Structures are given as structure tokens and as C-alpha cells.
């Protein structure tokens, strides 16, 4: 039970308080039990005050914005779920600024509409702007980390806010020092963009082919955005209320990076499974060689739509890297499927897949 005095102070700070809100309504997986309390903050000032107040009184809190990268347990969350509902976006010739709660694709759309380039390859990614540096979101050869100018953070240990540069964030492949840490909260982000209305150099073969362009070529941002959205829709990676293939957390597993000393054994295991001479997607990466998680999942015996149309949770029928809620799943159903896939890939290939989403009240 939340102390009535704290509840009143949360309201005074600008939060709208609700009780027993199903967290399934706030996540793209449509999973998660009830939030004991929900505090919705529509301004950055309210967000900072609410977090400071809850931390001061040691009230458990969970931060949610777009809910696209969360797997929440069936028991929900006992405490206060703080919903980041800030939404400001501004665009200049060289900088895009967005509040943490701004819908990410709306940020990209605003940049494209303003005639600036750089963000277009990140079109259609669900979730909020504030989550992008946490996850170092990336797609079609572009990562947010390569565009970040600075990030406005609330330090929960001191209660102070400050702007930090990307070098302080420990950005890596789908990770940063902010991920899996509660010490700092993203309030705003700024991104460097191109004023000439052209995309970043195309660095992803699938997108270049769809555009009929050479890799490294630059194209008008609106054209690139349209093709990225079309490619993502074809994989069920653009949210659609009518399509269960999009009721997911996006790519569920990160592409594994295999250390060089283990790579020969892994490649031998793959050869013995799929036969010699089969092209194995592999790319240089920090710490080793990156393999395709989707490719490994398929070769381990999991087809699109596994385990079948009647399952409450299944792989997307369009993309084997997305685990989906078909409408009646529980979080336990999804976790069981994720474990089955992870364990089989490790058994067959000796490669352990790691989940990309953040888990709350459950473990993969």
C-alpha cells in the first residue's frame, strides 16, 4: 500500500496515479501482470520529481516508456510503475532533440519530414527515444550510438541531472552501461543529423538491393525510409494491432559473438549439422566473430511459426528471431519457448543465445 502522503505528493508533482493497471496494456508483447500503482508523467520536470520522491522513500519503481523491449512476469510489479509519457521533438539543420518518452518512429519521421538525414535506416523500430541509447538500437547498418550527440540523464544516486557525451555510455552491440542498471534514467537525447536531405551511406546489402543502389551510396531520406518500413513490415517488425506477428519484443535474441579461440569448434559443429560448403553468415565483431542468431535458430530445427498455429506463444510466421504472443499467451509460455530455443541451439552448435529484452519478474 502506497502511503497516502506520498501519493498526494506524486500528484502534486504532476503525475497521474492509477491502481492495478495491467502491464500487458503497456508492452508490445501484450504480456505482464498488474502494476500495483501507475504514475504517468507527461513532463520531464514531473518525471524527475516523481523518481526523486520514490527513491527518497525507497518505494520500488519500474520505468516504462514504449514497452517494446520488456518481458514482464505474470505476477506484475509490486510498487509504482512510472510511465514516461513525455513527447517533445525538435529538429534543426544539424540536431534532432527528443524527450525520452517520444515515440521513436515519430522522431525518425520528423527528421525525414524536415529534410535531414541519418536516422532513416532506424525507421519502424517500436519503442521510445529514451530507450535507444540504453540498447544502442540499430538496424540496416546504422546504430544510434553513431548518431548520438549527448544524452540528458538523471543520476538516481545523487538526484542530479546532467548531459553526458556518448563516450561515457560504454556503447556496444545492443548494449551500454545504462542497460541492466537502475542508476541513471534517460530524460532527453540529442542526435547529429545531415542537413542535405540524403541518407547515411548505405551499408546493408538487403536494403541496398531493395533500393537498387550500391553499398556506400546515399539516397533521399524519404526513399530510404519507405524501403526500410517495407522490409520491416515483411518481417512483422512494424507494430500492427491486427497482426499477432508484431506482438513481440522485436528481435528476441542478440546475434552471438563467438571468441576466435572457440570459432573453429563452432563452425565444425555447424558443418556437421548442415553439411560442408554451406555459406555461414559471419561478420567481424569486437571480441570475435558475429553469427546470425536467426540462421542458427532455423538450422537448429525451428521454423517460422514454431511450434504451430494453436500455440499461445510462437515464433513469428515471418521471422524466426521474433517470439510472439498469439493472443492468449502468458509470460510463462513465452519464457518456456525462449528457453527451448536457447537450449537447443546451444546443444546443437555450442553457442548460447542471450535475450535482447529486459526481463522484470521473470528469467529466461
NUFI-909287 format. One record per residue (C-alpha): x, y, z; residue number from 0. Coordinates in nm, 3 decimals, padded with zeros to 5 digits. Example, Ala and Ser with C-alpha at 12.3 -4.5 7.8 and 13.67 -1.06 7.14 Angstrom:
residues 2
<east: 01.230; north: -00.450; up: 00.780; i: 0>
<east: 01.367; north: -00.106; up: 00.714; i: 1>
//
This chain:
residues 364
<east: 00.000; north: 00.000; up: 00.000; i: 0>
<east: 00.139; north: 00.338; up: -00.103; i: 1>
<east: 00.149; north: 00.592; up: 00.179; i: 2>
<east: -00.133; north: 00.842; up: 00.108; i: 3>
<east: 00.105; north: 01.132; up: 00.177; i: 4>
<east: 00.349; north: 01.005; up: -00.088; i: 5>
<east: 00.063; north: 00.952; up: -00.330; i: 6>
<east: -00.052; north: 01.311; up: -00.276; i: 7>
<east: 00.299; north: 01.442; up: -00.335; i: 8>
<east: 00.327; north: 01.240; up: -00.658; i: 9>
<east: 00.007; north: 01.403; up: -00.779; i: 10>
<east: 00.136; north: 01.745; up: -00.676; i: 11>
<east: 00.448; north: 01.680; up: -00.884; i: 12>
<east: 00.229; north: 01.631; up: -01.190; i: 13>
<east: 00.185; north: 01.253; up: -01.205; i: 14>
<east: -00.150; north: 01.092; up: -01.283; i: 15>
<east: -00.194; north: 00.798; up: -01.044; i: 16>
<east: -00.385; north: 00.478; up: -01.123; i: 17>
<east: -00.410; north: 00.141; up: -00.944; i: 18>
<east: -00.399; north: -00.222; up: -01.062; i: 19>
<east: -00.317; north: -00.138; up: -01.422; i: 20>
<east: -00.243; north: -00.444; up: -01.640; i: 21>
<east: 00.111; north: -00.411; up: -01.768; i: 22>
<east: 00.010; north: -00.615; up: -02.072; i: 23>
<east: -00.155; north: -00.294; up: -02.191; i: 24>
<east: 00.181; north: -00.111; up: -02.182; i: 25>
<east: 00.409; north: -00.363; up: -02.358; i: 26>
<east: 00.431; north: -00.460; up: -02.723; i: 27>
<east: 00.429; north: -00.828; up: -02.621; i: 28>
<east: 00.093; north: -00.766; up: -02.452; i: 29>
<east: 00.221; north: -00.961; up: -02.153; i: 30>
<east: 00.268; north: -00.882; up: -01.785; i: 31>
<east: 00.062; north: -00.888; up: -01.468; i: 32>
<east: -00.078; north: -00.583; up: -01.289; i: 33>
<east: 00.107; north: -00.277; up: -01.169; i: 34>
<east: 00.013; north: -00.205; up: -00.808; i: 35>
<east: 00.031; north: 00.166; up: -00.894; i: 36>
<east: 00.096; north: 00.352; up: -01.217; i: 37>
<east: 00.230; north: 00.710; up: -01.217; i: 38>
<east: 00.213; north: 00.870; up: -01.561; i: 39>
<east: 00.446; north: 01.167; up: -01.620; i: 40>
<east: 00.393; north: 01.391; up: -01.922; i: 41>
<east: 00.672; north: 01.641; up: -01.849; i: 42>
<east: 01.041; north: 01.598; up: -01.776; i: 43>
<east: 01.011; north: 01.806; up: -01.458; i: 44>
<east: 00.733; north: 01.578; up: -01.328; i: 45>
<east: 00.936; north: 01.270; up: -01.419; i: 46>
<east: 01.242; north: 01.391; up: -01.229; i: 47>
<east: 01.040; north: 01.491; up: -00.923; i: 48>
<east: 00.849; north: 01.161; up: -00.915; i: 49>
<east: 01.163; north: 00.946; up: -00.940; i: 50>
<east: 01.342; north: 01.153; up: -00.675; i: 51>
<east: 01.044; north: 01.125; up: -00.439; i: 52>
<east: 01.004; north: 00.749; up: -00.480; i: 53>
<east: 01.377; north: 00.690; up: -00.439; i: 54>
<east: 01.387; north: 00.912; up: -00.132; i: 55>
<east: 01.119; north: 00.698; up: 00.031; i: 56>
<east: 01.265; north: 00.371; up: -00.103; i: 57>
<east: 00.948; north: 00.282; up: -00.291; i: 58>
<east: 01.012; north: 00.011; up: -00.555; i: 59>
<east: 00.967; north: 00.156; up: -00.902; i: 60>
<east: 00.975; north: 00.036; up: -01.259; i: 61>
<east: 01.019; north: 00.272; up: -01.553; i: 62>
<east: 00.821; north: 00.209; up: -01.873; i: 63>
<east: 00.800; north: 00.418; up: -02.188; i: 64>
<east: 00.724; north: 00.238; up: -02.516; i: 65>
<east: 00.732; north: -00.106; up: -02.355; i: 66>
<east: 00.887; north: -00.259; up: -02.666; i: 67>
<east: 01.189; north: -00.417; up: -02.503; i: 68>
<east: 01.032; north: -00.558; up: -02.187; i: 69>
<east: 00.929; north: -00.905; up: -02.075; i: 70>
<east: 00.730; north: -00.865; up: -01.753; i: 71>
<east: 00.634; north: -01.158; up: -01.533; i: 72>
<east: 00.277; north: -01.275; up: -01.485; i: 73>
<east: 00.276; north: -01.154; up: -01.124; i: 74>
<east: 00.323; north: -00.795; up: -01.240; i: 75>
<east: 00.503; north: -00.537; up: -01.031; i: 76>
<east: 00.451; north: -00.454; up: -00.664; i: 77>
<east: 00.534; north: -00.088; up: -00.627; i: 78>
<east: 00.499; north: 00.210; up: -00.860; i: 79>
<east: 00.537; north: 00.179; up: -01.234; i: 80>
<east: 00.645; north: 00.519; up: -01.367; i: 81>
<east: 00.529; north: 00.568; up: -01.723; i: 82>
<east: 00.748; north: 00.809; up: -01.918; i: 83>
<east: 00.492; north: 00.990; up: -02.135; i: 84>
<east: 00.699; north: 01.292; up: -02.234; i: 85>
<east: 00.683; north: 01.351; up: -02.609; i: 86>
<east: 00.869; north: 01.661; up: -02.723; i: 87>
<east: 01.058; north: 01.651; up: -03.056; i: 88>
<east: 01.252; north: 01.931; up: -03.225; i: 89>
<east: 01.458; north: 01.929; up: -03.546; i: 90>
<east: 01.722; north: 02.173; up: -03.672; i: 91>
<east: 01.963; north: 02.154; up: -03.965; i: 92>
<east: 02.214; north: 01.955; up: -03.763; i: 93>
<east: 02.048; north: 01.831; up: -03.441; i: 94>
<east: 01.738; north: 01.632; up: -03.351; i: 95>
<east: 01.629; north: 01.654; up: -02.989; i: 96>
<east: 01.368; north: 01.424; up: -02.834; i: 97>
<east: 01.219; north: 01.368; up: -02.491; i: 98>
<east: 01.272; north: 01.019; up: -02.352; i: 99>
<east: 00.905; north: 00.930; up: -02.392; i: 100>
<east: 00.876; north: 01.041; up: -02.755; i: 101>
<east: 00.779; north: 00.757; up: -02.989; i: 102>
<east: 01.099; north: 00.666; up: -03.171; i: 103>
<east: 00.947; north: 00.629; up: -03.516; i: 104>
<east: 00.784; north: 00.969; up: -03.473; i: 105>
<east: 01.134; north: 01.110; up: -03.415; i: 106>
<east: 01.259; north: 00.950; up: -03.736; i: 107>
<east: 00.952; north: 01.066; up: -03.929; i: 108>
<east: 01.002; north: 01.423; up: -03.803; i: 109>
<east: 01.365; north: 01.419; up: -03.916; i: 110>
<east: 01.275; north: 01.289; up: -04.261; i: 111>
<east: 00.991; north: 01.541; up: -04.296; i: 112>
<east: 01.234; north: 01.821; up: -04.205; i: 113>
<east: 01.475; north: 01.712; up: -04.477; i: 114>
<east: 01.761; north: 01.598; up: -04.256; i: 115>
<east: 01.935; north: 01.264; up: -04.288; i: 116>
<east: 02.094; north: 00.995; up: -04.074; i: 117>
<east: 01.801; north: 00.837; up: -03.889; i: 118>
<east: 01.607; north: 00.687; up: -04.183; i: 119>
<east: 01.756; north: 00.336; up: -04.154; i: 120>
<east: 01.612; north: 00.322; up: -03.800; i: 121>
<east: 01.254; north: 00.369; up: -03.923; i: 122>
<east: 00.977; north: 00.149; up: -03.786; i: 123>
<east: 01.156; north: 00.043; up: -03.468; i: 124>
<east: 00.898; north: 00.038; up: -03.187; i: 125>
<east: 00.957; north: 00.198; up: -02.851; i: 126>
<east: 01.068; north: 00.532; up: -02.716; i: 127>
<east: 01.355; north: 00.768; up: -02.790; i: 128>
<east: 01.495; north: 00.730; up: -02.438; i: 129>
<east: 01.543; north: 00.357; up: -02.485; i: 130>
<east: 01.757; north: 00.392; up: -02.795; i: 131>
<east: 02.091; north: 00.476; up: -02.626; i: 132>
<east: 02.022; north: 00.222; up: -02.349; i: 133>
<east: 02.000; north: -00.057; up: -02.605; i: 134>
<east: 02.221; north: 00.113; up: -02.865; i: 135>
<east: 01.941; north: 00.037; up: -03.107; i: 136>
<east: 02.049; north: -00.046; up: -03.459; i: 137>
<east: 01.916; north: -00.166; up: -03.793; i: 138>
<east: 02.024; north: -00.182; up: -04.158; i: 139>
<east: 02.382; north: -00.090; up: -04.085; i: 140>
<east: 02.319; north: 00.209; up: -03.854; i: 141>
<east: 02.337; north: 00.227; up: -03.474; i: 142>
<east: 02.207; north: 00.509; up: -03.257; i: 143>
<east: 02.548; north: 00.528; up: -03.093; i: 144>
<east: 02.698; north: 00.657; up: -03.418; i: 145>
<east: 02.448; north: 00.946; up: -03.421; i: 146>
<east: 02.429; north: 01.044; up: -03.055; i: 147>
<east: 02.540; north: 01.396; up: -02.972; i: 148>
<east: 02.464; north: 01.382; up: -02.600; i: 149>
<east: 02.218; north: 01.233; up: -02.350; i: 150>
<east: 02.043; north: 01.407; up: -02.060; i: 151>
<east: 02.045; north: 01.178; up: -01.755; i: 152>
<east: 01.901; north: 01.174; up: -01.405; i: 153>
<east: 02.151; north: 01.023; up: -01.164; i: 154>
<east: 01.935; north: 00.832; up: -00.916; i: 155>
<east: 02.221; north: 00.802; up: -00.667; i: 156>
<east: 02.263; north: 01.180; up: -00.631; i: 157>
<east: 01.932; north: 01.308; up: -00.766; i: 158>
<east: 02.119; north: 01.539; up: -01.004; i: 159>
<east: 02.068; north: 01.575; up: -01.378; i: 160>
<east: 02.345; north: 01.625; up: -01.633; i: 161>
<east: 02.420; north: 01.597; up: -02.003; i: 162>
<east: 02.677; north: 01.330; up: -02.097; i: 163>
<east: 02.855; north: 01.257; up: -02.423; i: 164>
<east: 02.837; north: 00.916; up: -02.596; i: 165>
<east: 03.187; north: 00.821; up: -02.484; i: 166>
<east: 03.064; north: 00.797; up: -02.124; i: 167>
<east: 02.793; north: 00.542; up: -02.210; i: 168>
<east: 03.003; north: 00.235; up: -02.289; i: 169>
<east: 02.812; north: 00.176; up: -02.610; i: 170>
<east: 02.847; north: -00.166; up: -02.772; i: 171>
<east: 02.646; north: -00.410; up: -02.979; i: 172>
<east: 02.290; north: -00.373; up: -02.841; i: 173>
<east: 02.420; north: -00.260; up: -02.506; i: 174>
<east: 02.550; north: 00.028; up: -02.295; i: 175>
<east: 02.636; north: 00.098; up: -01.932; i: 176>
<east: 02.273; north: 00.208; up: -01.893; i: 177>
<east: 02.133; north: -00.137; up: -01.976; i: 178>
<east: 02.056; north: -00.363; up: -01.680; i: 179>
<east: 02.135; north: -00.076; up: -01.442; i: 180>
<east: 01.896; north: 00.137; up: -01.240; i: 181>
<east: 02.146; north: 00.409; up: -01.157; i: 182>
<east: 02.057; north: 00.653; up: -01.434; i: 183>
<east: 01.742; north: 00.748; up: -01.625; i: 184>
<east: 01.743; north: 00.895; up: -01.976; i: 185>
<east: 01.544; north: 01.220; up: -01.987; i: 186>
<east: 01.629; north: 01.354; up: -02.334; i: 187>
<east: 01.856; north: 01.273; up: -02.626; i: 188>
<east: 02.023; north: 01.478; up: -02.897; i: 189>
<east: 02.135; north: 01.331; up: -03.229; i: 190>
<east: 02.359; north: 01.466; up: -03.503; i: 191>
<east: 02.194; north: 01.466; up: -03.846; i: 192>
<east: 02.281; north: 01.564; up: -04.204; i: 193>
<east: 02.137; north: 01.884; up: -04.345; i: 194>
<east: 02.149; north: 01.777; up: -04.712; i: 195>
<east: 01.839; north: 01.552; up: -04.709; i: 196>
<east: 02.036; north: 01.243; up: -04.806; i: 197>
<east: 02.070; north: 00.921; up: -04.613; i: 198>
<east: 02.375; north: 00.791; up: -04.439; i: 199>
<east: 02.590; north: 00.579; up: -04.676; i: 200>
<east: 02.402; north: 00.256; up: -04.734; i: 201>
<east: 02.586; north: -00.021; up: -04.556; i: 202>
<east: 02.341; north: -00.311; up: -04.553; i: 203>
<east: 02.314; north: -00.542; up: -04.853; i: 204>
<east: 01.942; north: -00.619; up: -04.821; i: 205>
<east: 01.847; north: -00.252; up: -04.811; i: 206>
<east: 02.083; north: -00.155; up: -05.092; i: 207>
<east: 01.935; north: -00.429; up: -05.311; i: 208>
<east: 01.579; north: -00.318; up: -05.234; i: 209>
<east: 01.673; north: 00.035; up: -05.340; i: 210>
<east: 01.865; north: -00.080; up: -05.648; i: 211>
<east: 02.166; north: 00.105; up: -05.509; i: 212>
<east: 02.532; north: 00.030; up: -05.447; i: 213>
<east: 02.657; north: -00.011; up: -05.094; i: 214>
<east: 02.802; north: 00.318; up: -04.977; i: 215>
<east: 02.565; north: 00.515; up: -05.198; i: 216>
<east: 02.343; north: 00.784; up: -05.046; i: 217>
<east: 01.978; north: 00.825; up: -05.136; i: 218>
<east: 01.699; north: 01.071; up: -05.040; i: 219>
<east: 01.593; north: 01.005; up: -04.682; i: 220>
<east: 01.222; north: 00.961; up: -04.761; i: 221>
<east: 01.301; north: 00.697; up: -05.021; i: 222>
<east: 01.521; north: 00.504; up: -04.779; i: 223>
<east: 01.260; north: 00.530; up: -04.503; i: 224>
<east: 00.988; north: 00.389; up: -04.729; i: 225>
<east: 01.202; north: 00.089; up: -04.821; i: 226>
<east: 01.309; north: 00.025; up: -04.461; i: 227>
<east: 00.946; north: 00.026; up: -04.349; i: 228>
<east: 00.852; north: -00.213; up: -04.630; i: 229>
<east: 01.132; north: -00.453; up: -04.536; i: 230>
<east: 01.039; north: -00.442; up: -04.169; i: 231>
<east: 00.668; north: -00.496; up: -04.241; i: 232>
<east: 00.758; north: -00.803; up: -04.443; i: 233>
<east: 00.924; north: -00.944; up: -04.131; i: 234>
<east: 00.643; north: -00.847; up: -03.892; i: 235>
<east: 00.868; north: -00.584; up: -03.732; i: 236>
<east: 00.633; north: -00.285; up: -03.758; i: 237>
<east: 00.361; north: -00.275; up: -03.492; i: 238>
<east: 00.016; north: -00.365; up: -03.622; i: 239>
<east: -00.276; north: -00.416; up: -03.380; i: 240>
<east: -00.430; north: -00.665; up: -03.624; i: 241>
<east: -00.119; north: -00.878; up: -03.674; i: 242>
<east: -00.005; north: -01.112; up: -03.391; i: 243>
<east: 00.332; north: -01.146; up: -03.564; i: 244>
<east: 00.403; north: -00.793; up: -03.440; i: 245>
<east: 00.300; north: -00.867; up: -03.080; i: 246>
<east: 00.661; north: -00.919; up: -02.988; i: 247>
<east: 00.968; north: -00.754; up: -02.840; i: 248>
<east: 01.131; north: -00.739; up: -03.181; i: 249>
<east: 01.443; north: -00.949; up: -03.222; i: 250>
<east: 01.439; north: -01.163; up: -02.910; i: 251>
<east: 01.799; north: -01.285; up: -02.915; i: 252>
<east: 02.112; north: -01.087; up: -02.995; i: 253>
<east: 02.344; north: -01.217; up: -03.264; i: 254>
<east: 02.610; north: -01.413; up: -03.073; i: 255>
<east: 02.974; north: -01.309; up: -03.086; i: 256>
<east: 03.198; north: -01.617; up: -03.074; i: 257>
<east: 03.556; north: -01.570; up: -02.946; i: 258>
<east: 03.818; north: -01.660; up: -03.204; i: 259>
<east: 03.955; north: -01.950; up: -02.998; i: 260>
<east: 03.609; north: -02.114; up: -02.997; i: 261>
<east: 03.513; north: -02.036; up: -03.356; i: 262>
<east: 03.670; north: -02.344; up: -03.525; i: 263>
<east: 03.477; north: -02.580; up: -03.296; i: 264>
<east: 03.151; north: -02.394; up: -03.355; i: 265>
<east: 03.198; north: -02.393; up: -03.732; i: 266>
<east: 03.276; north: -02.765; up: -03.723; i: 267>
<east: 02.953; north: -02.827; up: -03.531; i: 268>
<east: 02.761; north: -02.623; up: -03.786; i: 269>
<east: 02.919; north: -02.814; up: -04.076; i: 270>
<east: 02.825; north: -03.145; up: -03.921; i: 271>
<east: 02.467; north: -03.026; up: -03.890; i: 272>
<east: 02.406; north: -02.851; up: -04.223; i: 273>
<east: 02.678; north: -03.007; up: -04.436; i: 274>
<east: 03.011; north: -02.872; up: -04.561; i: 275>
<east: 03.016; north: -02.595; up: -04.817; i: 276>
<east: 02.705; north: -02.417; up: -04.686; i: 277>
<east: 02.762; north: -02.045; up: -04.651; i: 278>
<east: 02.756; north: -01.949; up: -04.283; i: 279>
<east: 02.670; north: -01.582; up: -04.221; i: 280>
<east: 02.956; north: -01.441; up: -04.013; i: 281>
<east: 03.089; north: -01.092; up: -03.957; i: 282>
<east: 03.388; north: -00.940; up: -03.778; i: 283>
<east: 03.298; north: -00.803; up: -03.434; i: 284>
<east: 03.463; north: -00.678; up: -03.119; i: 285>
<east: 03.571; north: -00.984; up: -02.924; i: 286>
<east: 03.536; north: -01.236; up: -03.205; i: 287>
<east: 03.308; north: -01.326; up: -03.494; i: 288>
<east: 02.938; north: -01.244; up: -03.500; i: 289>
<east: 02.699; north: -01.516; up: -03.620; i: 290>
<east: 02.334; north: -01.480; up: -03.718; i: 291>
<east: 02.102; north: -01.584; up: -03.437; i: 292>
<east: 01.811; north: -01.629; up: -03.678; i: 293>
<east: 02.022; north: -01.854; up: -03.904; i: 294>
<east: 02.129; north: -02.070; up: -03.607; i: 295>
<east: 01.772; north: -02.095; up: -03.478; i: 296>
<east: 01.645; north: -02.214; up: -03.816; i: 297>
<east: 01.928; north: -02.467; up: -03.859; i: 298>
<east: 01.864; north: -02.600; up: -03.508; i: 299>
<east: 01.520; north: -02.709; up: -03.629; i: 300>
<east: 01.291; north: -02.416; up: -03.551; i: 301>
<east: 01.085; north: -02.297; up: -03.846; i: 302>
<east: 00.878; north: -01.981; up: -03.870; i: 303>
<east: 00.561; north: -02.021; up: -03.666; i: 304>
<east: 00.710; north: -02.290; up: -03.438; i: 305>
<east: 00.556; north: -02.475; up: -03.253; i: 306>
<east: 00.234; north: -02.429; up: -03.451; i: 307>
<east: -00.079; north: -02.219; up: -03.504; i: 308>
<east: -00.250; north: -02.337; up: -03.185; i: 309>
<east: 00.037; north: -02.247; up: -02.954; i: 310>
<east: -00.020; north: -01.949; up: -02.724; i: 311>
<east: 00.336; north: -01.828; up: -02.789; i: 312>
<east: 00.531; north: -01.900; up: -03.105; i: 313>
<east: 00.799; north: -01.779; up: -03.338; i: 314>
<east: 00.668; north: -01.521; up: -03.580; i: 315>
<east: 00.539; north: -01.669; up: -03.906; i: 316>
<east: 00.751; north: -01.406; up: -04.083; i: 317>
<east: 01.078; north: -01.402; up: -03.888; i: 318>
<east: 01.243; north: -01.667; up: -03.669; i: 319>
<east: 01.410; north: -01.411; up: -03.443; i: 320>
<east: 01.082; north: -01.277; up: -03.305; i: 321>
<east: 00.893; north: -01.458; up: -03.028; i: 322>
<east: 00.527; north: -01.362; up: -03.034; i: 323>
<east: 00.216; north: -01.370; up: -02.820; i: 324>
<east: -00.062; north: -01.515; up: -03.035; i: 325>
<east: -00.326; north: -01.356; up: -02.814; i: 326>
<east: -00.368; north: -01.592; up: -02.520; i: 327>
<east: -00.008; north: -01.639; up: -02.404; i: 328>
<east: 00.124; north: -01.584; up: -02.055; i: 329>
<east: 00.475; north: -01.467; up: -01.985; i: 330>
<east: 00.548; north: -01.820; up: -01.862; i: 331>
<east: 00.452; north: -01.953; up: -02.207; i: 332>
<east: 00.691; north: -01.712; up: -02.379; i: 333>
<east: 00.975; north: -01.784; up: -02.136; i: 334>
<east: 00.935; north: -02.159; up: -02.188; i: 335>
<east: 00.960; north: -02.114; up: -02.565; i: 336>
<east: 01.266; north: -01.890; up: -02.532; i: 337>
<east: 01.441; north: -02.145; up: -02.310; i: 338>
<east: 01.360; north: -02.429; up: -02.552; i: 339>
<east: 01.514; north: -02.239; up: -02.842; i: 340>
<east: 01.818; north: -02.120; up: -02.646; i: 341>
<east: 01.893; north: -02.466; up: -02.506; i: 342>
<east: 01.856; north: -02.644; up: -02.841; i: 343>
<east: 02.084; north: -02.401; up: -03.023; i: 344>
<east: 02.346; north: -02.447; up: -02.752; i: 345>
<east: 02.309; north: -02.826; up: -02.762; i: 346>
<east: 02.350; north: -02.843; up: -03.142; i: 347>
<east: 02.606; north: -02.570; up: -03.208; i: 348>
<east: 02.771; north: -02.494; up: -02.874; i: 349>
<east: 02.655; north: -02.132; up: -02.897; i: 350>
<east: 02.447; north: -01.979; up: -02.618; i: 351>
<east: 02.196; north: -01.716; up: -02.728; i: 352>
<east: 02.123; north: -01.424; up: -02.498; i: 353>
<east: 01.790; north: -01.240; up: -02.484; i: 354>
<east: 01.781; north: -00.882; up: -02.604; i: 355>
<east: 01.478; north: -00.761; up: -02.399; i: 356>
<east: 01.500; north: -00.660; up: -02.035; i: 357>
<east: 01.320; north: -00.904; up: -01.804; i: 358>
<east: 01.123; north: -00.797; up: -01.496; i: 359>
<east: 00.987; north: -01.055; up: -01.253; i: 360>
<east: 01.095; north: -01.346; up: -01.474; i: 361>
<east: 01.413; north: -01.500; up: -01.610; i: 362>
<east: 01.493; north: -01.665; up: -01.942; i: 363>
//
